[in-house]
Amino acid sequence: MRGKTLEQLVAEVQAQIGHTSAETLKTAINNNEPVVILDVRDSELYDTEHLPGAISLPRAAIELAIDELVPDQDTHIVAHCGGNTRGSLSAHTLQIMGYKNASVLTGGFRGWKAAGLPTETEDEADKQ
C-alpha cells in the first residue's frame, strides 16, 4: 500500500494550520506587533532576499533549533518558504511541538513579492 503523496500530505496539513496573508503580516510588522517570521528556505535564498525582520531557519533545522530560538510557545510565528509547501509543513511541525500560534504565510515569499511588499538582503539587514 502506497502512503500519501506530497500533494496529499500538504493539503492535509494546510487544512490543520493557520494561514496569514501578506497584507495581515505587513500590518503586524508596521504596528510592531510581536511576531516571529521564520524563513524556512535554504540559507542561500534567505541571504539573497528575504522579508524584513525574518529569521533564517531552514526546514531541516526546525526541530533542532526552535526551542532555543523561540522559547515561548505562545509566540505568534509565521513560517514561509518560496510558495507554501515547506512553510506549511514547518507550521504544522511547530504546532505538533506545542507552538499554538504558528501559521503559514499564504503564497509564501513569491506571494509577498507579488503583492509588491518590501524585501531586504542579508547585507541590508546587517546594516540595521
N, C-alpha and C positions, 0 to 999 in steps of 0.2 A: 504494500500500500504506500503510495506516494504521499508525502507530507504537503504542507501548504507551499504555494509558490510565494515569491517575494511580493508580488502584487496582492495576493490574498492576505498575507501577513500584514502588510502596510495598511490595507483597507480595514482590517480588523482593529489594528492599533489606533488608526485615525478616528474610529468610532468611540474609542475609550478615553481619548485625551482632549485637553482643551486646545482651542485654536485662538491665536491672537493675530489680528490683521495688522498690516504695516502701518496704517493710519493710527490705530489704537496704540501701538508700540511707540510711534513717533510722538503722540500726545503725552504718553507716560514719560518719555525722555524729556520733552520740553517742560513738563511740570515737575521735573526732578522726583518723580515717584520712585520708590525703591523697587528696582527690577534688575535682575542679572540676565544679561544677554549672552548666551553660550553659542559660539560659532563652532559647530561640530565638524566643519570641513577640515581637510588636511591643512597643516600649518602653513604650507607654501601658498595656498589660496588665501588664507587669512592675511598673510604678510602682504600680498599683492593689493588687496582691497577688502574692507570689512565695514560692518555697521559701526557708527560712532559708539565708543564705550564697550564694545563687545569684547568678550574674553575668549581666547582660543582654547578649546578643549576638544581635540579630535574625538570622534565617536569611539574609537578603540580605547580611549583612556578614561571614559566617563566613570565607570565603576571604580577605577583606581584612585581618582583624584577629587571627585565631587565632595566627599565628606570634609576634606581639608579646605577646599576652595569655597564651599558654601555650607558651613556647619549648621545653619538654622534651616530646618526642613520646612518651615513656613514661608520661606523666601519665595517671591514670585520670580520664576525662571522661565525665560523664553528661549527655546533651543531652535537653531536653524542650520540648514545646510544650503546647498545651491537651490534645491527645489523643495521637496517635502519628505523624501524617503528617510535619510539619516536623521533629520530633525525630528520626525515623528517617532522613529524608533528610540531616539535619545530621550524624548519627553516621556515616552512610555516606561523606559528603564528607570528614569528619575522617579516616576510615580510608584513603581514597584519598590524602589528603595526608600519610599516614605516622603518624597517631596510632593506635597499635595497640590501646590500651585504651579506645577510645571506644565507648560504648553508649548506648542509649535508655532512658529511664525508662518502664517498662511502664505504660500508662494515662495517661501524661503528668500535667499539672497536675491535671486532673479526677480521675484515679485517686488521686493523692496526697491531695487533699481528701476524696474518698470514703472513704479509709482513716482519716479523722479526724486526719491528721497536721498539725503546725503550719505556719503560713504567717506572713509578715510583709509590711508595706507599706514603701514606699520611705522614708517618714518614720521608721518604727521602725528600719530598717536604718541610717539616718543617725545615730541617737542612740547606736548601739553603738560 
